[in-house]
Amino acid sequence: MTNEANDTPAPVEPSTPEVSEAAPAPDAAPAVSIPSIPSEPVIPSTATATVTKPATAGGWFWGTGRRKASVARVRVRPGDGAFVVNNKPMDKFFTEERDHKDLLHVLESTRTTGQVEIQVNVRGGGYTGQAGAILMGLGRALLNYDNSLEPILRDNGFLTRDPRRVERKKPGQPGARKRFQFSKR
């Protein structure tokens, strides 16, 4: 069948197999109905809702971060921008400028500098591990505080745990990779 205006074949509608109402033969396979295909494709929504988890007592939003042997419990609430780590100001607790920049980079990326009050309890490991644990915990706490920050936090890697750890020492060797000097004679 052709369309007379263009002399092109008309599109053929796909037909669905018809299923008879009669009982199938005992040796025949059972009849299966094929679901119809919707004409419009269903595309799931990728937009995230800005639903936040309820705050705990005192209006705090929690997040836990881990790095190497360190564990940080971070609490965030709307406030004046105070950043306290183990009951000390952040710049007194961390002496390295690198750690200051890393921790403030989270707040600058999410545009929450000066808008939230942060309290951290951190244990274990050294300063680098503790700073990394606080970084992850702060990202998780900000996610609980405002769910719309997730794309920013995820793109910058603030929600991803750094899996690197110290490699263990092997038996018969002085360290993880170091070997005793070879003696030919």
Buried (B, 14 or more C-beta within 10 A) or exposed (E): EEEEEEEEEEEEEEEEEEEEEEEEEEEEEEEEEEEEEEEEEEEEEEEEEEEEEEBEEEEBBBBEBBBBBBBBBBBBBEEEEEBBBBEEEBBEBBEEEEBBEBBBEBBEBBEBEEBBBBBBBBEBBEBBBBBBBBBBBBBBBBBBBBBBBBEBBEEBEBBEEBEEEEEEEEEEEEEEEEEEEEEEE
